Amino acid sequence: MVMAVVGGAIFPPLMGWVADTYGMAKGFLVPIPLFIFILHYAVKGHKIIA
């Protein structure tokens, strides 16, 4: 739920600003770090290290 709030409230305006300032292609690069984090969490990040 927390990721949904941040992803839905903060990154669309940021992506729009980048797209307006630098072009649409660069705007689509904004969410890539989020997708990398989600991939990391799916593969390794959810495991408890003990």
N, C-alpha and C positions, 0 to 999 in steps of 0.2 A: 504494500500500500504506500509506503513512504517513497519508493522509487517511482510509483505512478504519479504522485503529486509533483515531485521534482521534474520528472520527465514531461509531464503535461503542462506544467505552469511556467517553468523557467526556460527550457530548451527551445520550444517553438518560437518565442520572441527573439531569443539569441540567434537561432538559425535564420529567422527572417531578417534580422539586422545585418548579419554576415552576408546573406544573399543580396540584400539591397546595396550594401557597401562594396562588396568584392565580386559579386556575380553568383548566379544560382548554383553553378558547379561547386564553388567553394562553400556555399551554404550547406550542401549535402555532406560535407566533411565534418560538420559540427557533431552529429550524433555518433560518429565512429568510435570515439573513446567509450561511450556508454555501451555500445554493442560488444566491444572488447571486454569490458568489465562483466557484462552478463555472460559471455562465453566462458570467461575465467571462473566465474561463480558456478556455472553449470558443470564444468569439468573438474575443478579442484577446490574451489573456494568454499563449498558447502560442507566439506569434510572437517570433522573435529580432530585436531592434532593433539594427541595425548602421549 
